[in-house]
């Protein structure tokens, strides 16, 4: 699917794997947080996390404790898992790569409202974007968990913050499902995604697929 960015009144971005090269940081943090339950349980947590990209850590750790943690094995509770995960992720997010071309894309879409709808913790995201000098680009706001991504998009549509027509840029099946359910066009960015077999999934969908944010922007500009 080809389209003109100027037609969109709002663009909604996922964060991890789209704006930041941070998916591996979070995958490692899920493994290390659940490792007290054993390597097999931690590996199962990583598998569940990767298969459910974009879903909040709250739901993932709750699922781990209910379905993946071995019975009778002592280990951290939900709050302790969340704390261990947050501590490890914070350092990595302050140092990871920001998507190349993002600033140029912001200039290119100067009349379009930008917002973030992420599975990451909302308070942490806002602190991170402020620390990395990105906050001012997202005039529609930075939103994350504990609210689920589908709840965020539905709410922001209802209150007029997301103005149609709108575009969602993501890197997971869940991102696409949220966009589709709410009538937003969708772009999939593949380079940093951990979505396995995404080619098979998107073969049945008429969407734009690009490697990086820069590729998407230069396609529109016709530059190298």
C-alpha positions in Angstrom: 0.0 0.0 0.0 1.3 3.4 -0.9 0.1 6.6 0.7 0.9 10.3 1.2 1.9 11.3 4.8 0.4 14.7 4.3 -3.1 13.2 4.4 -2.8 12.1 8.0 -3.9 14.3 10.9 -2.3 12.1 13.5 0.5 9.5 13.6 0.7 7.0 16.5 4.0 5.4 17.2 4.9 2.3 19.1 8.2 2.9 21.0 10.3 -0.3 21.3 11.6 -1.4 17.9 10.2 1.7 16.2 11.5 4.8 17.9 14.2 3.1 19.9 16.3 0.0 19.3 15.2 -1.4 22.7 13.5 -4.7 22.1 16.6 -6.8 23.0 17.1 -4.7 26.2 13.6 -5.6 27.3 13.8 -9.3 26.2 17.0 -9.7 28.3 15.3 -7.9 31.3 12.4 -10.4 31.2 14.8 -13.3 31.2 16.9 -11.9 34.1 13.9 -10.9 36.2 12.4 -14.4 36.1 15.7 -16.3 36.3 15.2 -16.9 40.1 12.5 -19.4 39.0 15.1 -21.3 36.9 16.5 -21.2 33.4 13.6 -23.2 31.9 11.0 -20.8 33.3 13.0 -17.7 32.2 13.3 -19.1 28.7 9.5 -19.7 28.7 9.0 -16.1 29.8 11.2 -14.9 26.9 9.2 -17.0 24.4 5.9 -15.7 25.7 7.2 -12.1 25.6 8.4 -12.3 22.0 5.2 -14.0 20.8 3.2 -11.2 22.4 5.2 -8.1 21.4 3.6 -4.8 22.4 1.6 -6.1 25.4 2.5 -4.5 28.8 4.9 -6.0 31.3 2.1 -6.1 33.9 0.1 -8.6 31.9 3.2 -10.6 30.9 4.5 -11.0 34.4 1.0 -11.8 35.7 0.8 -14.5 33.0 4.2 -15.8 34.0 3.3 -16.2 37.6 0.0 -17.9 36.8 1.1 -20.2 34.0 4.8 -20.4 33.6 6.5 -20.2 37.0 7.1 -23.8 38.4 4.8 -24.8 41.2 6.4 -24.9 44.6 9.5 -22.9 43.6 10.0 -19.8 45.7 10.7 -16.6 43.8 9.9 -12.9 43.4 6.2 -11.8 43.4 4.7 -9.5 40.8 5.9 -6.3 42.4 9.4 -7.7 42.8 9.5 -8.9 39.2 8.3 -5.5 37.9 10.9 -3.7 40.0 13.8 -5.9 38.8 12.7 -5.5 35.2 12.4 -1.7 35.5 15.8 -1.3 37.1 17.5 -3.2 34.3 15.6 -1.6 31.5 16.2 2.0 32.7 19.9 2.0 32.1 19.6 0.4 28.6 16.9 2.8 27.4 19.0 5.8 28.2 21.8 4.5 25.9 20.1 2.7 23.1 19.9 4.0 19.5 17.1 6.4 18.4 15.6 5.7 15.0 17.6 7.5 12.3 15.6 10.0 10.3 13.1 10.6 13.1 13.9 14.3 13.4 13.6 14.8 9.6 10.3 12.9 9.6 9.0 15.2 12.3 9.9 18.2 10.1 8.3 16.5 7.1 5.1 16.0 9.0 5.0 19.4 10.8 1.3 19.8 10.6 0.5 16.3 11.9 -0.1 15.4 15.6 2.3 12.8 16.9 1.8 10.5 19.9 3.2 7.4 21.4 1.1 4.3 22.4 3.4 1.8 24.0 3.4 -1.3 26.1 6.1 0.4 28.3 5.4 2.0 31.6 3.9 5.4 31.0 5.7 7.3 33.8 9.0 5.7 32.7 8.4 6.6 29.1 7.8 10.2 29.8 10.9 10.5 32.0 12.9 8.7 29.2 11.7 10.9 26.4 12.4 14.0 28.5 15.9 12.8 29.3 16.6 12.0 25.6 15.2 15.3 24.3 12.3 13.7 22.4 9.3 14.9 24.4 8.7 18.0 22.4 8.1 16.1 19.1 5.1 14.2 20.5 2.4 16.9 20.8 -0.3 14.3 21.2 1.3 12.9 24.3 3.2 9.8 25.5 1.0 7.0 26.7 1.8 3.5 28.1 1.0 0.8 30.6 -0.6 -0.1 32.9 -3.3 0.9 30.3 -3.3 -1.6 27.4 -2.4 -0.2 24.0 -5.9 -0.9 22.6 -7.4 1.0 25.5 -5.1 4.0 24.9 -5.9 4.2 21.2 -9.6 3.8 21.7 -9.6 6.5 24.5 -7.6 9.0 22.5 -9.8 8.6 19.5 -12.9 9.1 21.6 -11.5 12.3 23.2 -10.4 13.7 19.9 -6.6 13.6 20.6 -6.2 11.2 17.7 -7.7 12.9 14.7 -8.6 10.9 11.6 -7.3 9.9 9.2 -4.5 8.5 11.3 -1.6 6.2 10.9 0.0 3.7 13.3 3.7 2.8 12.9 4.6 -0.4 14.8 6.7 -3.5 14.8 4.4 -6.3 16.1 1.3 -8.3 15.3 -0.4 -6.6 18.3 0.3 -3.1 16.9 -1.3 -4.1 13.6 -4.3 -5.5 15.4 -4.8 -2.4 17.5 -4.6 -0.2 14.3 -6.9 -2.4 12.4 -9.5 -2.6 15.2 -9.6 1.2 15.3 -9.5 2.1 11.6 -6.0 3.4 11.5 -3.7 2.8 8.6 -0.6 0.8 9.5 3.1 0.7 8.6 5.3 -2.2 9.8 9.0 -1.5 10.5 11.0 -4.8 10.4 14.7 -4.0 11.3 14.4 -4.0 15.1 11.3 -6.2 15.3 11.2 -9.4 17.2 8.1 -10.6 15.4 9.0 -14.0 14.1 7.5 -15.0 10.7 6.1 -11.5 10.1 6.4 -12.1 6.4 3.8 -14.9 6.6 1.4 -12.8 8.8 1.5 -9.7 6.6 1.2 -11.5 3.3 -2.6 -11.4 3.7 -2.6 -7.7 4.6 -2.4 -4.6 2.4 0.1 -2.5 4.3 3.4 -0.7 3.9 6.5 -2.7 5.1 9.9 -1.0 5.5 13.1 -1.7 7.3 13.5 1.5 9.2 12.0 4.9 9.8 14.6 6.5 7.5 13.6 4.1 4.7 10.0 5.2 5.1 10.9 8.9 4.9 13.4 8.7 2.0 10.8 6.7 0.0 8.5 9.6 0.3 11.2 12.1 -0.6 12.7 10.1 -3.4 16.2 10.5 -2.0 19.1 8.1 -1.4 
